[in-house]
Amino acid sequence: TRIESAEKVTVADAKTVSVVDEPTTLIVSRHGWLRARQGHSVDPAQLSFRSGDSLLACLPCRTVDHLILLDHLGRAYSLPAADIPGGKGDGIPAASVVEFQDGGKPSLALAVQAAGTYLVAAAGGYGFRCRGEDLLSRGKAGKAFLSLPAGDSPAVFKLAPEGDVACFSRDGRVLVFAADEIRMLPKGRGLKLIDAAPGKTALDDILPVVDGSAGKLKGERLAQC
């Protein structure tokens, strides 16, 4: 029998579980039900939900990614994609795996990679870019992320575009500028991207400009924005 000193083992080491990196699709309902489907061939139009519920997000990603739920108060909650159950049922309620603070309710959802760059903005017109790692949290209570004044709400949460972007307001105005003008922040309110005010008008979406087009807007009309 060989007697020798053993290496120290931490709690983190004991909890480390290898995850097979494979394609998956995360499905989030507006009432906060979570489920996953294997692969990327999910047709959102064929999904069914509980009475009164509907689709919030259908997110093709990898099992090594994380699901981020952004609540209506701007708080971010993260879950490993591999922890979202599969099967043919309705899934599980998000409230069973995260602890929404101060009455928060799911507003937007996105699958992120720690090394990725993402864009978040509020209806009031303020927003910023962040890294995927800035969205991750260890506890069920999530983390304060998007600062919102009273009456404001999250409006945009997506992979950060490159090149030029077109910022659309709900009253039909568009502003075009370079994506790298949007500040990189780990959290906060960000910069004013377009003139908007909760209760009057609001930020609707931010789209990349590709080959002179942004959504249905293109050519000379886009060049004037």
Beta strands, then each sheet from edge to edge (+ up, - down):
strand 1: 23-29
strand 2: 33-38
strand 3: 55-62
strand 4: 66-71
strand 5: 75-80
strand 6: 92-93
strand 7: 106-112
strand 8: 117-122
strand 9: 126-131
strand 10: 143-144
strand 11: 154-159
strand 12: 164-169
strand 13: 174-178
strand 14: 191-192
strand 15: 203-208
strand 16: 213-214
strand 17: 217-218
sheet 1: 3+ 1- 2+ 6-
sheet 2: 7+ 4- 5+ 10-
sheet 3: 11+ 8- 9+ 14-
sheet 4: 13+ 12- 15+
sheet 5: 16+ 17-
end
